[in-house]
Each structure stands twice: as C-alpha cells, then as structure tokens.
Amino acid sequence: MKPVVTVTNLFPEKALEKLSPHCDLRTNQTENAPSASDLEKIASESVVMITYLSDKVDQGIIDKGSNLKLIANYGAGFNNIDVGYASGKRIWVTNTPGVLHETTADLTWAMILGAARNIVPADGYTRKNKFKGWSANMYLGGDVYGKTLGVIGCGEIGSAVARRASGFNMRVLYCNRNRLPAEKEQALNAVYTPLEELLRQSDFVTVHAPLSEQTQHMIGKEQFLMMKPTAYFIHTARGKVVDDKALVEALKEEKIAGAALDVYENEPALTEGMTELENLMLLPHIGSASHETRDTMADLVADNVLDALEGKTPRCLVPSWQK
C-alpha cells in the first residue's frame, strides 16, 4: 500500500505529477481552504501533509497524525505550524527557502513605487472617467530616486530589496538581528543602523523580519511616530510583526505619508478603517506570486516529500528550535 500524501489546497500540476508515482496522492484542487476538522481528518489519514501558510496546524491537529512523518509547508514561512510540538512527536516540518526572495523583492519595489506615486488611486480615478486633462496638483506623490531606504530584516529578501536600491541611487540603511559581514555590507552599499535611527532617517521603510516572540508588534505606534511625516511604510513579511491598528491611526493622522501592505495582522481579515484609506495600498499576500517562483516552490516541496518517503532527512528541514 502506498503512503498517503495529502495536499490541502491548490498545487501546481507539474509537482503533482512528480509525486503521484510514489504515493497515494490526495488533492484539494480548489480555493476552498480546509477547516480545522478537515485538517484533523487529513492528519489522521496521511503520512505527509502539504500545507499552506493559511493552514493552522496546531497541537490538536498534530495529535491526530498517528502515521504523520512530514508537514511540508508550501511557502518560506512556517509560523502557521507548531514546529516545536511536531518535533517532539518526531514529525518533520519543511518550508521552501531560497527560491522566492527575488520575486518578493520585485513586488516590494512595485509597492514602493506604487505607494510613492499614488498608482492605485490614480488608476481608479482614470477608470471612473474623472480625468479631464493635466493638472499641476493631481495625485502629487514623493520621489524615490536619491532618497533613503530603510530595510528592517536583511536576510535573503531584505538583501535582494537593498540590492535593487542602487538603480535608484538610494542611500540604504538596514537593521538586523545580526550585523552582516563587511563584504556583504559593501556589496549592498548598506549601513548597519539601530532601528530607531533607521526609522527617523528613512524616506521608505520596508519590513522583511521573520515573526518571533521578539519581533511580534516590533512596529507600532511608538515606531510610526519616529518616522518622517513624508515617509512611506512597506510590509511584505509576516502580518503580526506590525500593529495594524497603529498603522491605520498613523495614516489617518498623517503621521506618515503612505503605506503598502501585502500581509496583515489577522490575515485574511483587514483591520477596521484600512479600506477607507486612499494612502494605503492593500494586496492579497502575493509576494511570491509569479508563475516561475510558485512552480519552483512546489518542486522544492515535492523534493522534501520524496526525501521523507525515502527515509531521508528532508533537505529543507525547519530546525525545531525555530518557531
């Protein structure tokens, strides 16, 4: 009897074809997210679960997986899974690192430019046939070229964002849990700066920090008050790193000029007041959403699954001490 591998949501066909000869592959090729009871049933029947970041795999679900060997997350993050508890149950957890940073950096720059130049509201204005000709004061925004970019979290994604700043002749400041090697700082033309000073000096602040007990709500009311009133805030990391209520307040009170979000504190729910703000760009968590990157991610998930089915340690194992 082949081991049961269950995919909780949509998954690229090429990766399914790669897996199907090696397992009893069960799929949910719809956009209907599984409920907690669905996930419990999947865990009870499967040797491997392929999960989304939106699938909350907690202790109760893990306890149902009497034959579960691997939870393979289709994404770089893994804060949706109780990794420590899974490790204690001798269940591997994997993610897809190293394959989506360039794509997410591209989106970050689209958000920087879009927020600074009012692209979304200007598009809506034009589509509603309100454009009657050039005006000196129509949708005035901020320049990007020659300004200061502050990067919070300078791992793979943050570094890719910083690297692109050279094309805009920007000064780059960064803060990180650990300072980068001197040669990497030089390559990125980036200056290591304490968070408070980065916030005060930057014209654009972009967040790429992982979610942990230390980083939850690391950006809140106090931090927004440190920023320039002409500054823009960009967030493509993990929703709970930012206090969304504080961000809404800062935008309403014009403490900062604008913001763009691809992730949310209580995703997929939006914080009250967000949709009413014209100076806030709202995207539906599409950081890695290119055809090439999503296919590469799925292929890496399949490799992790095949490793586990062959009794090998999966190549993208998440360390049990990370949560």
Rosetta blueprint (number, residue, H / E / L):
1 M L
2 K L
3 P L
4 V E
5 V E
6 T E
7 V E
8 T L
9 N L
10 L L
11 F L
12 P L
13 E H
14 K H
15 A H
16 L H
17 E H
18 K H
19 L H
20 S H
21 P H
22 H H
23 C L
24 D E
25 L E
26 R E
27 T L
28 N L
29 Q L
30 T L
31 E L
32 N L
33 A L
34 P L
35 S L
36 A H
37 S H
38 D H
39 L H
40 E H
41 K H
42 I H
43 A H
44 S H
45 E H
46 S L
47 V L
48 V E
49 M E
50 I E
51 T E
52 Y L
53 L L
54 S L
55 D L
56 K L
57 V E
58 D L
59 Q H
60 G H
61 I H
62 I H
63 D H
64 K H
65 G L
66 S L
67 N L
68 L L
69 K L
70 L E
71 I E
72 A E
73 N E
74 Y L
75 G L
76 A L
77 G L
78 F L
79 N L
80 N L
81 I E
82 D L
83 V H
84 G H
85 Y H
86 A H
87 S H
88 G H
89 K L
90 R L
91 I L
92 W E
93 V E
94 T E
95 N L
96 T L
97 P L
98 G L
99 V L
100 L L
101 H H
102 E H
103 T H
104 T H
105 A H
106 D H
107 L H
108 T H
109 W H
110 A H
111 M H
112 I H
113 L H
114 G H
115 A H
116 A H
117 R L
118 N L
119 I H
120 V H
121 P H
122 A H
123 D H
124 G H
125 Y H
126 T H
127 R H
128 K L
129 N L
130 K L
131 F L
132 K L
133 G L
134 W L
135 S L
136 A L
137 N L
138 M L
139 Y L
140 L L
141 G L
142 G L
143 D L
144 V L
145 Y L
146 G L
147 K L
148 T E
149 L E
150 G E
151 V E
152 I E
153 G L
154 C L
155 G L
156 E H
157 I H
158 G H
159 S H
160 A H
161 V H
162 A H
163 R H
164 R H
165 A H
166 S H
167 G H
168 F H
169 N L
170 M L
171 R E
172 V E
173 L E
174 Y E
175 C E
176 N L
177 R L
178 N L
179 R L
180 L L
181 P L
182 A H
183 E H
184 K H
185 E H
186 Q H
187 A H
188 L H
189 N L
190 A E
191 V E
192 Y E
193 T L
194 P L
195 L H
196 E H
197 E H
198 L H
199 L H
200 R H
201 Q H
202 S L
203 D L
204 F E
205 V E
206 T E
207 V E
208 H L
209 A L
210 P L
211 L L
212 S L
213 E L
214 Q L
215 T L
216 Q L
217 H L
218 M L
219 I E
220 G L
221 K H
222 E H
223 Q H
224 F H
225 L H
226 M H
227 M L
228 K L
229 P L
230 T L
231 A L
232 Y E
233 F E
234 I E
235 H E
236 T L
237 A L
238 R L
239 G H
240 K H
241 V H
242 V E
243 D L
244 D H
245 K H
246 A H
247 L H
248 V H
249 E H
250 A H
251 L H
252 K H
253 E L
254 E L
255 K L
256 I L
257 A L
258 G E
259 A E
260 A E
261 L E
262 D L
263 V L
264 Y L
265 E L
266 N E
267 E L
268 P L
269 A E
270 L L
271 T L
272 E L
273 G L
274 M H
275 T H
276 E H
277 L L
278 E L
279 N L
280 L E
281 M E
282 L E
283 L L
284 P L
285 H L
286 I L
287 G L
288 S L
289 A L
290 S L
291 H H
292 E H
293 T H
294 R H
295 D H
296 T H
297 M H
298 A H
299 D H
300 L H
301 V H
302 A H
303 D H
304 N H
305 V H
306 L H
307 D H
308 A H
309 L H
310 E L
311 G L
312 K L
313 T L
314 P L
315 R L
316 C L
317 L E
318 V L
319 P L
320 S L
321 W L
322 Q L
323 K L
